[in-house]
Amino acid sequence: MIRPFGEAALLVDTASADRAQALAADLQREPIPGVIAAIPGLGSLLVELDPLAADPEAVRDAVATRLTHVAEQAAGTRLRTIPVAYGGEMGPDLPDVADLTGLSEAEVVERHATAELRVLFDGFAPGFAYLGDLPVELRVARLETPRTRTPTGSVAIAGLMSGVYPAALPGGWRVIGRTPVTLFDPRRDPPAYLMPGDRVRFERIAAEERERHAGVPDDW
Amino acid sequence: MTIEILEPGPLTTVQDAFGRPGWRHVGVPVGGAADPWSARLANRLVGNPDDAPLLEITLGGALIATDELAWMALTGGLRAEAGAIELPIHEAWRLRPGGSVRIRAADGARGYLAIRGGFLVERVLGSTATDLRAGFGGLEGRALLAGDRLEVGPMTGPTARWTGTRSTGPIRIVAGPHTAAIDALGAEWTVAVEADRAGVRLDGPRIEGGEVPSMGLPLGAIQVPPDGRPIVMLADRPVTGGYRAPASVIRADIGRVAQLLTGDGLSFASVTAEEAIKALHQAEGELAKIEPLEAAGEDGLAWAGSHE
């Protein structure tokens, strides 16, 4: 389904984040005249056009044709490993997550750190990647009262998604750990470490090891 | 040439007209001027390219000085004075060396002060706009403070006055993608206290809202959270949003929304996408209605201000 979203954008229902990424990649490889941006969502792709130059009907038809041809994107080949110090001061919500899930804190950490996740899309803030899907036993609701400030590097979960706060931001996800790595730097190209389609794993580190891992990852 | 911010007012930032539309897939908001139409006009009046860095001044209360003769222009919803002289809006004027301009509240939320030559600030991810939340762009990624100095580029283009008009009346919207509540938007609305560069919340009847899977948000999208209070999304909106969107404000009118003040009333009028595109071409035509100022000699310093 393709619906107009204002006079200068189409919201393309792709049913999955994978297919949204596949269509975005296809549009980048082979641009449709008049299309100026494609922004992946959870089950959709926002296709923006130049309203002064594009032929909206032609763009809509071309996107519809592309959509029928793109396959579900195979799992991305790039694997990102994010070191995390779990619990304690770094993960203040770990005890609550254990309570809510009926798991021990160690089990929560073990399941989070062994899951292989994918970047579904980036949003919320520069460099913030929505990672999914978590194992169902880690599914928890958001905080009832969001924090006004979640520290930089906080590793958090909500629903079936996990995310890492690239900067100190307000947020309602439950924080179970913290990573010392830089995730967003506007002066690097690309500016984000985690891009749509990347595979992501979390690696448990001790709080004392954080300094060794701090800064820009080698494989940016 | 150096411009000094003597008083910044409640919020003054360096912005450009177009922001960073190309980095949303990594979560970077578009940003840029909240009223991009006024920003482009201000630049054109001082002979700058449309996307030259300029000042977005919120609600007034700013005092800005120059060390050399400077051509400037103010557009948008504020007004300017130099000493006791009321300066024209939508027309370039000169500030003498050592002079200062006071920007005051008028009928809108934001003014755009362009200077001939543009401000020399770093380009980050293709734009000079300040991203206040992420803390980059503009001057050190932050709002301007008293004592800040900005360097000005070499002067080039001709100065001008504007002779066009801006649309009035209801704010025009195009339906979609979640059209169920579109008729309910026909009510009378009032701008709520929550009105900033990211969006403008509206008070009025509660309408049908709710959550949807996160989706990319175009400029002007009207999101309705579960509380039923619509929010019109502006320049600093997040890349994605998870609320129902019954309609979007058309591009030709989005700058007018950015000029609304808390307590202002507004109503929406539904138009087709074709009408919206026609309105955009019209707005572009009005933007282009500028006439060059007479080549003024030294006696043309009528608008040269003195220190306050």
Contacts between the chains, C-beta under 8 A, distances in Angstrom:
chain1	res1	chain2	res2	distance
A	3	B	176	5.2
A	3	B	177	3.9
A	4	B	174	6.7
A	4	B	175	7.7
A	4	B	176	4.5
A	4	B	177	7.1
A	4	B	273	5.9
A	5	B	176	5.8
A	5	B	177	5.2
A	5	B	218	5.4
A	5	B	221	6.7
A	5	B	245	6.9
A	5	B	248	6.2
A	6	B	174	5.4
A	6	B	176	7.5
A	6	B	218	5.0
A	6	B	219	7.5
A	6	B	220	5.6
A	6	B	221	6.8
A	6	B	248	3.3
A	6	B	249	7.7
A	6	B	250	7.0
A	6	B	251	7.5
A	6	B	276	7.5
A	7	B	174	5.2
A	7	B	248	7.7
A	7	B	250	5.9
A	7	B	251	6.8
A	7	B	273	4.3
A	7	B	276	3.7
A	7	B	277	5.4
A	7	B	280	7.4
A	8	B	218	6.4
A	8	B	219	7.8
A	8	B	251	6.0
A	9	B	216	7.7
A	9	B	218	4.1
A	9	B	248	7.8
A	11	B	176	7.6
A	11	B	177	4.6
A	11	B	215	6.1
A	11	B	216	7.5
A	24	B	25	6.9
A	36	B	21	6.9
A	37	B	21	5.6
A	37	B	22	6.6
A	37	B	24	6.6
A	38	B	25	7.4
A	39	B	24	4.7
A	39	B	25	5.9
A	39	B	216	3.3
A	39	B	239	6.3
A	39	B	240	7.3
A	40	B	25	6.4
A	40	B	216	7.2
A	41	B	213	6.6
A	41	B	214	5.0
A	41	B	215	3.8
A	41	B	216	5.3
A	41	B	240	5.5
A	42	B	213	4.0
A	42	B	214	4.5
A	42	B	215	7.2
A	42	B	240	8.0
A	43	B	213	4.8
A	44	B	213	6.9
A	44	B	215	4.7
A	44	B	216	7.2
A	45	B	216	7.3
A	46	B	215	6.3
A	46	B	216	2.8
A	46	B	217	7.4
A	46	B	218	6.5
A	48	B	21	7.6
A	48	B	216	8.0
A	48	B	218	6.2
A	51	B	251	6.0
A	51	B	276	7.5
A	51	B	277	5.3
A	51	B	280	5.6
A	52	B	277	7.7
A	52	B	280	6.4
A	52	B	281	6.8
A	52	B	284	6.9
A	56	B	273	6.4
A	56	B	277	7.7
A	121	B	25	7.8
A	121	B	214	7.0
A	121	B	240	6.8
A	122	B	25	6.1
A	122	B	26	4.9
A	122	B	27	3.9
A	122	B	239	7.1
A	123	B	27	5.4
A	123	B	214	6.2
A	123	B	238	6.3
A	123	B	239	4.5
A	123	B	240	3.6
A	124	B	27	6.4
A	124	B	238	5.8
A	124	B	239	7.4
A	124	B	240	7.1
A	125	B	27	5.8
A	125	B	133	7.0
A	125	B	134	6.7
A	125	B	238	7.4
A	126	B	23	7.8
A	126	B	26	6.8
A	126	B	27	4.8
A	126	B	28	4.5
A	126	B	29	7.6
A	126	B	131	7.5
A	126	B	134	4.7
A	127	B	26	6.3
A	127	B	27	5.6
A	128	B	27	5.0
A	129	B	27	7.6
A	130	B	214	7.2
A	166	B	27	8.0
A	167	B	134	6.4
A	167	B	135	7.4
A	169	B	133	7.7
A	184	B	26	7.8
A	184	B	27	7.7
A	184	B	134	7.5
A	186	B	28	7.6
A	186	B	124	4.9
A	186	B	125	5.5
A	186	B	134	7.2
A	186	B	136	4.5
A	186	B	137	7.7
A	187	B	124	6.9
A	190	B	26	6.2
A	191	B	23	6.7
A	191	B	26	6.0
A	191	B	28	6.9
A	191	B	125	6.2
A	192	B	26	3.7
A	192	B	27	6.6
A	195	B	25	7.7
A	195	B	26	6.4
A	196	B	25	6.1
